Amino acid sequence: MENSPLAAERHPRPILTPWIDRGLWAITALAIATRFVALEQHPVGFWLDEYLAGLHLGCMSEAGQSGHGVKWPLFVPGAGGGFYTPVFLYFGMLWIKVFGLSIASTRALAAFFVSLTIAGLFMLARQLGGRRLAFWATVLASLSPWSFHFSRIAWDPPMAPAFVVWFTYFWIHRRPLFGGALAGVCFAAALYSYPPARVQTPLLFLVLLALTRRNAVRLWPRLAIFLVVSGLLAVPLLQLMLTDDFMGRSQSLAIFSHEYLDQHRGHSNAVMAFLRILADNFAIHLRPSFLFFTGDPNIRHSTQFMGEFGLLDDLALAAGAVLVLRRIRGANENAAQGFPVVVLLAVSGILLGLLPAALTWEGLPHALRAIGAWPFFSLLGAAALVAAEKRWPAVLSLGLATACVHCGLFAWLYFHEYPRIAGEAMYAPLRESLDNLDRLTPEERSQFARENPDALRFYMMRNRRYGCLESEEVRKSWIR
């Protein structure tokens, strides 16, 4: 840790009850493992985008082509103008080869990458501030409703935070050439993985560059190998980003587009209108209803019964607020010393993680486009809890009690209450229809094959063991 360009001051570990630590580690392990439990049943149904994702991964693993017949694609068109990314397609291809094609296996891919994000956050926090910061960051990240919810849906956005966190870790790695090369790989993978990461990651790189600029001996070789590796890997993506077809959806959602600004500028000039709208959009993602009470209003993005923060996040926020107030009032808070770089990096990561969502106008607040923020919220909360438990040792016991209550409450909300409201949003009726195909008349089957081609082919490959090409032939034979 001492050799890290961002290494914080090492603090002696206070005397803590070992059993409380073990209890929190046990809860953390349980929370991570639960991400992989009952994926076939929860969330209820199987969303239309999940069917398409499963179809592409199944066809890639079997025939090396997308579900629509493109051999070894870089990107594959998805629903609503989006694209399935190469990191999703090719890692998913290997995943399906190992675990087979099913609803559970396609969803487990997201759970794996969220778990990888938590592991990366542990490594990053330990490098920045030691074992205690890593401990709390891991606990907070594993219990985060934001991270849990998006780890159980078959899509590619959860890959982005994993690559962002590991990019950050490798950038501050003590071995400049090794760290710079792997940082370049993770940086490029983040850019490919999800459009919002193309906003967050380059700006976060500038923050990291500023924070590590004083260690020039290590910075220049690190920077050189990073630029070479990331630049070479990103060339195909940069070429695509120059085309309207690839960037069409992003441009249509942007608040800085001429069309949108002309409609919403009022009496302001374009620059002032953009800044006003951007500030308002940031505020939407920091309002209490989003963070503490109901979360994202899109039922696919949140349970609607708890905010994006969990109860332990709330405790960390309260502890941090008290420490800040005591500092403002002149109290000598030695416990709060030692993590200035951690706080600066975490706050930067949060703001840059929220920025992609704030730059769009649709469906705000939008937890999915802001998915890059949650690891840095966990890192900031960890810094607050480390400082708080140094000042008030009872915080550790309170943290264990809060974690236990949170786990019980959130499990009940997610596995019992959420299914009652999520059926239509997660296309439960479509899944029910697929499970009862044999009851349809020939005319009904023909109409179903026309209206739901991707879902039907996924079902045929998963349930009836048809191959990729064979599933399309059978689907066509159903159409009259």
VOGU-3710 file (C-alpha; in Angstrom, 3 decimals, decimal comma):
1> mensplaaer> 0,000/0,000/0,000  2,877/2,386/0,795  4,011/2,329/-2,845  0,595/3,144/-4,260  0,443/6,584/-5,860  -2,790/7,215/-3,964  -1,885/5,429/-0,714  -3,597/7,013/2,271  -1,988/7,290/5,690  -1,948/3,907/7,466
11> hprpiltpwi> -3,935/3,854/10,686  -3,477/1,311/13,466  -6,423/-1,038/13,624  -8,443/-0,392/16,792  -9,406/-3,230/19,085  -12,629/-4,604/17,603  -14,754/-7,540/18,487  -13,603/-10,304/16,089  -16,983/-11,995/16,158  -18,723/-8,875/14,875
21> drglwaital> -16,306/-8,701/11,964  -16,923/-12,362/11,223  -20,646/-11,802/11,389  -20,439/-9,004/8,837  -18,206/-11,099/6,584  -20,751/-13,924/6,804  -23,567/-11,549/5,840  -21,460/-10,259/2,958  -20,813/-13,773/1,661  -24,514/-14,610/1,989
31> aiatrfvale> -25,539/-11,453/0,113  -23,151/-12,234/-2,737  -24,251/-15,877/-2,904  -27,937/-14,891/-2,879  -27,420/-13,116/-6,191  -27,183/-16,556/-7,773  -30,189/-18,082/-5,975  -33,590/-18,697/-7,635  -32,678/-16,806/-10,803  -35,151/-18,912/-12,763
41> qhpvgfwlde> -38,029/-17,534/-10,652  -36,888/-14,052/-9,553  -37,470/-11,627/-11,089  -40,746/-13,094/-12,274  -41,122/-13,544/-15,996  -38,308/-12,942/-18,455  -38,051/-9,519/-20,019  -38,099/-9,106/-23,811  -34,482/-7,866/-23,848  -33,505/-10,931/-21,815
51> ylaglhlgcm> -34,976/-13,251/-24,441  -33,002/-11,489/-27,147  -29,817/-11,561/-25,058  -30,286/-15,265/-24,386  -30,914/-15,952/-28,066  -27,701/-14,174/-29,104  -25,610/-15,891/-26,445  -27,062/-19,287/-27,309  -26,339/-18,821/-31,008  -22,858/-17,437/-30,330
61> seagqsghgv> -21,972/-20,413/-28,155  -23,290/-22,921/-30,698  -22,575/-21,425/-34,107  -20,369/-18,359/-33,608  -23,067/-16,067/-34,934  -25,702/-13,733/-33,577  -29,307/-14,789/-33,280  -29,926/-12,986/-36,561  -27,175/-14,761/-38,482  -24,195/-12,372/-38,345
71> kwplfvpgag> -20,931/-14,324/-38,038  -18,552/-13,229/-35,254  -20,095/-9,760/-34,811  -18,513/-6,856/-32,947  -21,852/-5,363/-31,910  -25,343/-6,787/-32,384  -28,453/-4,557/-32,607  -30,745/-4,839/-29,614  -34,185/-3,533/-28,786  -34,928/0,190/-28,857
81> ggfytpvfly> -31,874/1,175/-30,886  -29,298/-0,216/-28,463  -26,535/-2,736/-29,129  -25,238/-5,860/-27,446  -21,542/-5,346/-26,879  -18,555/-7,564/-27,717  -17,600/-8,069/-24,063  -21,124/-9,330/-23,403  -21,341/-11,466/-26,535  -17,974/-13,175/-26,270
91> fgmlwikvfg> -17,714/-13,575/-22,528  -21,354/-14,672/-22,566  -20,578/-17,160/-25,321  -17,982/-18,848/-23,101  -20,325/-18,622/-20,112  -23,121/-20,449/-21,948  -20,688/-23,073/-23,215  -19,803/-23,855/-19,595  -23,196/-23,499/-17,900  -25,630/-24,185/-20,724
101> lsiastrala> -28,513/-22,055/-21,987  -31,234/-21,309/-19,459  -32,926/-18,360/-17,813  -30,812/-18,887/-14,704  -27,502/-19,099/-16,576  -28,084/-15,966/-18,661  -29,045/-14,009/-15,549  -26,130/-15,449/-13,581  -23,748/-13,717/-15,987  -24,853/-10,357/-14,572
111> affvsltiag> -24,546/-11,707/-11,022  -20,993/-12,815/-11,776  -19,949/-9,379/-13,019  -21,504/-7,592/-10,047  -19,593/-9,989/-7,787  -16,468/-9,152/-9,792  -17,178/-5,464/-9,157  -17,363/-6,104/-5,413  -14,051/-7,997/-5,543  -12,463/-5,124/-7,452
121> lfmlarqlgg> -13,796/-2,629/-4,945  -12,194/-4,656/-2,133  -8,828/-4,537/-3,924  -9,148/-0,838/-4,723  -10,140/0,131/-1,183  -7,345/-1,943/0,332  -4,826/-0,280/-1,957  -6,132/3,179/-1,098  -6,750/2,951/2,633  -5,989/-0,457/4,038
131> rrlafwatvl> -7,918/-3,477/5,238  -10,527/-1,612/7,247  -11,620/0,511/4,303  -11,713/-2,628/2,148  -13,822/-4,401/4,773  -16,530/-1,748/4,910  -16,500/-1,129/1,141  -17,123/-4,827/0,511  -19,916/-5,044/3,074  -21,657/-1,942/1,726
141> aslspwsfhf> -21,325/-3,019/-1,909  -22,654/-6,509/-1,241  -25,741/-5,167/0,571  -26,456/-2,333/-1,878  -29,967/-2,644/-3,391  -28,589/-0,846/-6,438  -26,021/-3,568/-7,057  -28,299/-6,460/-6,060  -31,216/-5,567/-8,318  -29,128/-5,215/-11,459
151> sriawdppma> -27,272/-8,461/-10,772  -30,352/-10,595/-11,500  -31,371/-9,481/-14,999  -29,828/-10,874/-18,200  -28,228/-7,799/-19,725  -24,828/-6,201/-20,228  -24,871/-2,901/-18,232  -23,609/-4,562/-14,979  -20,350/-5,298/-16,791  -19,478/-1,595/-16,966
161> pafvvwftyf> -18,936/-0,935/-13,221  -16,722/-4,026/-13,009  -14,402/-2,741/-15,707  -14,446/0,812/-14,302  -13,486/-0,368/-10,806  -10,757/-2,704/-12,034  -9,422/0,010/-14,348  -9,139/2,320/-11,336  -7,421/-0,361/-9,263  -4,864/-1,246/-11,928
171> wihrrplfgg> -4,128/2,416/-12,596  -2,929/2,869/-9,001  -1,184/-0,526/-8,914  2,364/-0,360/-7,539  3,860/-1,958/-10,673  3,548/0,744/-13,368  3,951/-1,372/-16,520  1,794/-4,249/-15,328  -0,799/-1,878/-13,876  -0,783/0,410/-16,900
181> alagvcfaaa> -1,305/-2,463/-19,347  -4,197/-4,024/-17,428  -5,690/-0,583/-16,777  -5,678/-0,075/-20,544  -7,482/-3,375/-21,111  -10,134/-2,600/-18,483  -10,501/0,987/-19,736  -11,206/-0,210/-23,275  -13,539/-2,950/-22,025  -15,496/-0,353/-20,046
191> lysypparvq> -15,904/1,788/-23,164  -17,241/-1,180/-25,102  -19,471/-2,499/-22,323  -22,139/0,222/-21,971  -22,595/3,693/-23,545  -22,752/5,576/-20,189  -19,285/4,210/-19,375  -17,979/6,095/-22,423  -18,751/9,274/-20,500  -17,698/8,225/-16,999
201> tpllflvlla> -14,481/6,333/-17,712  -12,481/8,925/-19,728  -13,377/11,666/-17,242  -12,445/9,404/-14,329  -9,120/8,791/-16,062  -8,468/12,545/-16,003  -9,195/12,588/-12,261  -6,789/9,700/-11,681  -4,178/11,395/-13,842  -4,439/14,546/-11,726
211> ltrrnavrlw> -4,226/12,594/-8,464  -1,128/10,655/-9,526  0,732/13,355/-11,442  3,300/14,023/-8,680  4,873/10,581/-8,941  6,385/11,237/-12,371  8,854/8,338/-12,194  5,979/5,871/-12,108  3,438/7,949/-14,029  5,139/8,213/-17,419
221> prlaiflvvs> 5,794/4,509/-18,063  2,327/3,738/-16,699  0,741/6,334/-18,971  2,680/5,233/-22,050  1,706/1,563/-21,843  -1,859/2,527/-20,916  -2,289/4,747/-23,978  -0,853/2,131/-26,325  -3,000/-0,732/-25,025  -6,263/1,182/-24,615
231> gllavpllql> -5,791/3,048/-27,891  -5,258/-0,089/-29,957  -8,205/-1,879/-28,371  -10,548/1,102/-28,747  -9,922/1,792/-32,463  -12,889/-0,288/-33,773  -15,220/1,374/-31,267  -14,010/4,859/-32,146  -14,635/4,161/-35,825  -18,203/3,080/-35,096
241> mltddfmgrs> -18,807/6,135/-32,922  -18,285/8,310/-35,992  -21,380/6,795/-37,633  -24,948/7,996/-37,134  -26,384/4,477/-37,076  -24,289/3,511/-34,067  -24,757/6,781/-32,185  -28,390/7,410/-33,120  -29,977/6,380/-29,813  -27,452/8,291/-27,716
251> qslaifshey> -27,961/11,421/-29,791  -31,747/11,163/-29,586  -31,644/11,012/-25,762  -29,047/13,734/-25,179  -30,068/17,007/-23,548  -27,368/18,805/-25,544  -28,911/17,963/-28,928  -30,032/21,010/-30,884  -33,587/19,717/-31,145  -33,973/19,179/-27,406
261> ldqhrghsna> -32,370/22,496/-26,439  -34,528/24,404/-28,920  -37,633/22,915/-27,279  -36,564/23,520/-23,660  -34,269/26,537/-23,634  -37,050/29,019/-22,874  -35,583/32,538/-22,852  -32,039/31,332/-22,107  -29,233/30,832/-24,564  -28,230/27,266/-25,393
271> vmaflrilad> -25,314/27,093/-22,941  -27,295/28,374/-19,962  -30,231/26,128/-20,829  -27,940/23,101/-20,978  -26,344/23,909/-17,612  -29,747/24,483/-16,005  -31,168/21,203/-17,302  -28,006/19,321/-16,343  -28,132/20,676/-12,780  -31,805/19,759/-12,486
281> nfaihlrpsf> -31,091/16,239/-13,741  -28,292/15,792/-11,221  -30,648/16,913/-8,472  -33,237/14,342/-9,566  -30,680/11,583/-8,926  -29,922/12,910/-5,443  -33,476/13,385/-4,227  -34,686/11,373/-1,210  -37,319/9,376/-3,098  -34,652/7,959/-5,420
291> lfftgdpnir> -31,972/7,283/-2,813  -33,993/6,307/0,263  -37,610/5,395/-0,442  -38,643/3,998/-3,844  -35,606/4,132/-6,131  -35,943/4,280/-9,895  -39,642/4,590/-10,871  -39,121/1,995/-13,624  -40,284/-1,295/-12,078  -37,578/-3,189/-13,962
301> hstqfmgefg> -34,934/-1,025/-12,286  -36,089/-1,061/-8,648  -38,385/-2,896/-6,254  -40,315/0,362/-5,578  -40,268/-0,534/-1,848  -36,731/0,634/-1,023  -34,444/3,300/-2,433  -31,156/2,722/-4,212  -29,514/2,998/-0,775  -29,890/0,228/1,772
311> llddlalaag> -30,112/0,646/5,532  -26,346/0,284/5,973  -25,811/2,980/3,342  -28,129/5,183/5,396  -26,045/4,518/8,520  -22,850/5,410/6,665  -24,428/8,616/5,361  -25,595/9,598/8,840  -22,177/8,865/10,343  -20,438/10,880/7,655
321> avlvlrrirg> -22,820/13,804/8,113  -22,186/13,870/11,877  -18,413/13,813/11,355  -18,609/16,651/8,840  -20,781/18,734/11,182  -18,368/18,158/14,061  -15,496/19,184/11,837  -17,309/22,353/10,777  -17,995/23,172/14,421  -14,296/22,901/15,201
331> anenaaqgfp> -14,128/19,480/16,854  -10,743/17,793/16,636  -11,723/14,741/14,587  -8,487/12,802/14,183  -10,571/9,783/13,235  -11,726/11,573/10,106  -8,157/12,261/8,949  -6,245/10,116/6,485  -8,703/9,553/3,645  -8,734/12,821/1,655
341> vvvllavsgi> -7,787/11,100/-1,599  -10,327/8,338/-0,988  -13,093/10,881/-0,489  -12,010/12,896/-3,522  -11,901/9,814/-5,731  -15,234/8,511/-4,408  -17,027/11,833/-4,886  -15,569/12,154/-8,387  -16,687/8,627/-9,234  -20,190/9,335/-7,936
351> llgllpaalt> -20,613/12,552/-9,893  -19,151/11,067/-13,065  -21,293/7,957/-12,598  -24,435/10,072/-12,376  -23,386/12,290/-15,288  -24,441/9,945/-18,143  -27,977/9,742/-16,756  -28,057/13,497/-16,158  -27,084/14,079/-19,789  -30,289/12,380/-20,972
361> weglphalra> -33,930/13,407/-20,691  -35,791/10,070/-20,739  -37,029/8,162/-17,677  -35,307/10,180/-14,957  -34,108/9,304/-12,413  -32,478/6,450/-14,279  -30,598/4,023/-12,041  -29,370/1,914/-14,955  -27,636/4,742/-16,819  -26,203/5,840/-13,454
371> igawpffsll> -25,012/2,313/-12,639  -21,395/3,455/-12,587  -22,032/5,467/-9,414  -22,920/2,699/-6,965  -19,384/1,332/-6,346  -18,187/4,818/-5,473  -21,127/5,392/-3,135  -19,973/2,227/-1,350  -16,384/3,501/-1,254  -17,483/6,849/0,190
381> gaaalvaaek> -19,698/5,148/2,764  -16,796/2,904/3,751  -14,587/5,927/4,428  -17,333/7,385/6,632  -17,749/4,162/8,620  -13,994/3,708/9,122  -13,746/7,230/10,512  -16,907/6,806/12,594  -15,857/3,546/14,238  -12,538/5,118/15,240
391> rwpavlslgl> -14,492/7,874/16,972  -17,359/5,709/18,266  -16,458/1,987/18,585  -20,147/1,116/19,013  -20,605/1,880/15,305  -19,334/-1,610/14,504  -22,033/-3,305/16,588  -24,622/-0,930/15,175  -23,396/-1,804/11,683  -23,908/-5,515/12,300
401> atacvhcglf> -27,415/-4,955/13,659  -28,282/-2,682/10,730  -26,931/-5,199/8,220  -29,035/-7,990/9,746  -32,210/-5,898/9,654  -31,475/-4,765/6,101  -30,937/-8,307/4,833  -34,164/-9,583/6,328  -36,195/-6,622/5,135  -34,767/-6,487/1,623
411> awlyfheypr> -35,075/-10,253/1,113  -38,756/-10,066/2,044  -39,340/-7,070/-0,223  -37,467/-8,537/-3,191  -38,608/-12,154/-3,066  -42,133/-11,640/-1,692  -43,454/-8,153/-2,421  -41,662/-7,248/-5,657  -43,080/-10,216/-7,659  -46,604/-8,921/-6,991
421> iageamyapl> -45,996/-5,759/-9,004  -43,289/-6,791/-11,489  -45,180/-9,334/-13,601  -46,197/-7,187/-16,557  -42,991/-5,125/-16,550  -40,917/-8,314/-16,685  -43,157/-9,913/-19,365  -44,507/-12,669/-17,124  -47,555/-13,175/-19,430  -45,218/-13,846/-22,361
431> resldnldrl> -43,304/-16,428/-20,364  -46,579/-18,069/-19,350  -47,650/-18,211/-22,989  -44,364/-19,879/-23,929  -44,855/-22,474/-21,223  -48,274/-23,290/-22,703  -47,483/-23,329/-26,420  -48,921/-26,810/-26,858  -52,363/-25,478/-25,984  -52,398/-22,972/-28,852
441> tpeersqfar> -54,294/-23,609/-32,055  -52,300/-23,546/-35,330  -53,635/-20,057/-36,056  -52,637/-18,831/-32,590  -49,185/-20,379/-32,939  -48,731/-18,670/-36,288  -49,594/-15,275/-34,826  -47,372/-15,897/-31,800  -44,410/-16,805/-34,038  -44,829/-13,548/-35,965
451> enpdalrfym> -45,155/-11,329/-32,898  -42,511/-12,908/-30,637  -39,774/-14,348/-32,868  -36,832/-13,921/-30,494  -38,654/-15,141/-27,391  -39,969/-18,173/-29,275  -36,529/-19,118/-30,592  -34,971/-18,773/-27,129  -37,702/-21,016/-25,751  -37,116/-23,609/-28,469
461> mrnrrygcle> -33,380/-23,641/-27,807  -33,781/-23,758/-24,035  -36,806/-26,040/-23,564  -36,919/-28,146/-26,697  -33,189/-28,313/-27,386  -33,367/-27,040/-30,932  -30,188/-25,578/-32,377  -29,791/-21,921/-33,338  -30,511/-22,383/-37,054  -33,074/-25,090/-36,447
471> seevrkswir> -35,074/-22,845/-34,099  -35,491/-20,287/-36,875  -36,575/-22,935/-39,364  -39,189/-24,275/-36,955  -40,438/-20,759/-36,206  -40,887/-20,065/-39,910  -42,728/-23,347/-40,354  -45,278/-22,194/-37,781  -46,145/-19,094/-39,802  -48,977/-19,526/-42,271
//
